């Protein structure tokens, strides 16, 4: 560390920033105090000088204070500027004037860009908040008038501030011809936008993606949603501004993307745009999914690999043009920022670009030749420029993998010394990259393929040194020699087909994909420490094993002594003659065994799901307007009841369809199950075939092994339902048609008693098609740890009456009380009658409904009946995910969103 003060300083800066991010108040002070104590102990032991320790202390404290200062300034000024509280501004119609501060991106019928505010015009008339169409039109007309230099309409207020604040604008196009209008909007345009101001959504499930928190790291606090291109009035900048450079860059990227579209057919065009120029918007979602499963997504994003190839090619060409070394370095240094801009300037490309520029400058001046110092300088510059880079997954992976290669590769290289040099280097670099990226991969993506190493070892060089150059060459030739460009593009497409086929074939071995729960920060730290200890011990053992080649005077090798690997070393100098070597071998061997055992135990504990120690768990997941419930039994069986589903109304016009539309199964449910470390679902219960219950299960069946699928014994006459059943058959999932009277016992303390549907009659077909599925919903009572829960799907009052009648015929006057009732059909008025509540007497009720859903769920009458029955009411539209921990002593509940009853 004394030889690398810049590295130590940067580590202290990162630690201070992390402390500021993770802790606040007394916990922040305590974490800083611990770091200061460690630095003091290091200085007291003579590891560093006190003066150096003081500098590191200042770095630590300055970074924490800088983070806190940045957080304090990262607040919206809109409530103060408009004189309304934050909640009062939500869903308010306003007009914003400002400058487009980002590329304008269109996906289907939605256009997105970031607006840097100049001023806000907000309406203060309370009656206009209902936003009748005529009022909207009048407001738009007055706004357009004021934007053109006319005075604002009466009853409105113009706020000069908050100048400089950024908001995310989302415009939903109303007609296909508006695409041409939106295509004219560019970065740097001065625009007036009319729309609804909205707070970004927060995470509604424990561990779910928090869009509001993400936007805050971009210093964005509000969404402005407009309807139609007419809600935006754009004027190009009148004079030259610095933003014009970025405007030109956006145009250049768009032109390069269009050229790629001309040269390549789909899916090759989207793939090559991501590979060559970093445009991932058109990447085929299925291709991305296949690459992601094998840990190959780093190929699809511009990174250090691309910059290294780019810099190497430029230096090679400049030297072939007989330029001096100094001139070649200078020209390359000036061209690197151009490539960074054209590639999108993401965190990984910024890191690689900064490192390249620093390295080129150092080579030019003969200074700072240490790679670790160059990496540290790049990280420090980026974090000072924007502390929120620390939270970027791309930033973390880029710097950690680069640092890991520098630290761990020298330790691992001797282990492959018997390999040919080129093979040993490739294996070492690939292995270390995999080992170093592993903790962050499972933390953020919750899966890891055992075949990732071999896929990276074979495909990364293939793509880097064959496909990437061919794609770049085709792009360069496109406007010069069309025939040559087409031939090169055809060769690249042929190689791509081989790549896609190989990736798909390897992904066919689904058993190699392991699902991991997100580990803790402490687990990650232990992992890196144990990995270092293991590699260091193995390296020492390897070196000690080679030591007998030399005499006691280690500087003079014996003449004619057999070389390593020749087979004669042990016979010439038996180890007992060298007690120092023997003890070194034993010591390093024991250390390696100890580190390997500790690392294996750590991986085992990280892979195993949470141990509930005899406690059952039920999670009512928030999947919007739908149902999805995860049941975990005391002995660890996992049962998923329904999977939600995105409901679409009618067939969308082709131009409206987005590249990767939101689908609750793939975007919400499956990530949550993986994040919680669920390796296999012992059973999936599909209560009935409606889209808002079965739609999300398609992604679940494709992404997680499922042992059995239980359904109501009918077929819904829809394409998604048929696809789901075919997927289950193809995956080898056992199918069971449940009916009244069946019992499922996943463990000794858990039983599921199925109450509906009624048994099939002999004259009915085996799997009848039923259009109205609600009446046939699977209903069951769960008994777990002595507690009871009733799950009802979307059953109607007729089914409720028939279940009660069957119980009465069996001599059961009442079945309750049950501890928790899952209210049927999202609280619809067609279910949960007074007789049903009287029969079961629920202590609590859970309603799964979407926020501001179009159906008006839950119904006011149902809520009134539940209150009269004395049931405590929980709602996913108000509380988000609702979790129950079920013990014999009682049930403990918590929910994601705290509702302010005031």
CORWO-V277044 format. One record per helix or strand. SS is the DSSP state (H for helix, E for strand). FROM is the first residue (numbers start at 1). TO is the last residue. If there is no record, write none. Layout:
# CORWO-V277044
ss=SS from=FROM to=TO
ss=SS from=FROM to=TO
This chain:
# CORWO-V277044
ss=H from=5 to=22
ss=H from=26 to=44
ss=H from=50 to=73
ss=H from=78 to=82
ss=H from=86 to=89
ss=E from=92 to=100
ss=E from=105 to=107
ss=E from=110 to=123
ss=H from=126 to=130
ss=H from=133 to=147
ss=E from=156 to=159
ss=E from=166 to=172
ss=H from=178 to=182
ss=E from=190 to=198
ss=H from=211 to=217
ss=E from=220 to=227
ss=H from=229 to=231
ss=E from=232 to=235
ss=H from=243 to=263
ss=H from=268 to=277
ss=H from=285 to=293
ss=H from=297 to=300
ss=H from=304 to=320
ss=H from=325 to=342
ss=H from=347 to=365
ss=H from=371 to=385
ss=H from=387 to=391
ss=H from=393 to=416
ss=H from=421 to=445
ss=E from=447 to=449
ss=H from=452 to=477
ss=H from=482 to=507
ss=H from=510 to=512
ss=E from=513 to=515
ss=H from=521 to=549
ss=E from=550 to=550
ss=E from=557 to=557
ss=H from=569 to=572
ss=H from=575 to=577
ss=H from=579 to=607
ss=E from=616 to=620
ss=E from=629 to=632
ss=E from=638 to=641
ss=H from=654 to=656
ss=H from=664 to=675
ss=E from=680 to=681
ss=E from=683 to=685
ss=H from=691 to=694
ss=H from=697 to=703
ss=E from=705 to=706
ss=E from=708 to=711
ss=E from=715 to=715
ss=H from=719 to=730
ss=E from=734 to=737
ss=E from=743 to=747
ss=E from=750 to=756
ss=E from=769 to=769
ss=H from=774 to=776
ss=E from=779 to=784
ss=E from=787 to=791
ss=H from=797 to=809
ss=E from=820 to=822
ss=H from=824 to=827
ss=H from=834 to=840
ss=E from=844 to=847
ss=H from=860 to=868
ss=E from=872 to=875
ss=H from=876 to=879
ss=E from=882 to=887
ss=E from=890 to=895
